[in-house]
Amino acid sequence: MEYIQVTEENIEKEHICCAISNNNDVQVASKKAWLRDRLKEGLVFLKSTERGKCFIEYLPAEYSWNPIEAKGYMYIDCLWVSGSFKGHGYSNDLLQSCIDDSRAKGKKGLSVLSSKKKKPFLSDPGFLKYKGFEVCDEADNGIQLWFLPFSEDAEKPYFKPCARHPHIKENGYVLYYTAQCPFNAKYVPIVQQTAREHHIPFRAIPLTSRKEAQNAPTPVTTYALFYNGEYVTNEQMNAAKFLKLASK
């Protein structure tokens, strides 16, 4: 397998998700706009040269869009290998590249979000454990912060207080999200429209800056849905999924 790193020079011509091939798609435009600013902050997007979900995205933890304290660590936004790419060791390749790059940059280790049981759009805890990662903090909703230290004396990363106890003081459905996930550009408006049509209380709150994301009331900021103040899920929804959830 050959890999290529997305840079400011090639971002226009490189694909960033196999499900979206058209550069004019609103999802592609949203993700690439978000990536351009992050590339200047040290974000690395390494992907297969073949079109498909086979990539890793990471950046210095100080610049991550999550409420964590992990100074000196690298933070993995996403490690995604699926479909025909699974089972060939590509996840190992991508993670090892991140480890080597992070060591070369003098980082203390890696940090990443996961959970006790595998959740959609989060790293697989089984894979992380197999690769030597350990849990260093956990929020009330079961979202965990994992880390892979490069030395025994490296201090552990941890969640900020605002994320350790996910709760908000607002009734109805409230969604926090960022442009890190390209699918939000398409599906958040769909859910908003669906909620209006069915008279379901719903408010979407886009986190448009790193400061907002780092002080959000949720460990997962790419997509965090609350209902009557309580955290519900980090799974992106289409109209059918949202209505099924609301019917309960």
Secondary structure, DSSP 8 states (H G I E B T S, - for coil): --EEEE-TTTTTTS-S-TT---TTSHHHHHHHHHHHHHHTTT-EEEEESSSSSEEEEEEEGGG-SSSEE-TTEEEEEEEEE-GGGTTSSHHHHHHHHHHHHHHHTT--EEEEEEESS--TTS--HHHHHHTT-EEEEE-TTSEEEEEEESSTT----EE-HHHHS-B-S--SEEEEE-TTSTTHHHHHHHHHHHHHHTT--EEEEE--SHHHHHT-SSS--SEEEEETTEEEE-----HHHHHHHHT-
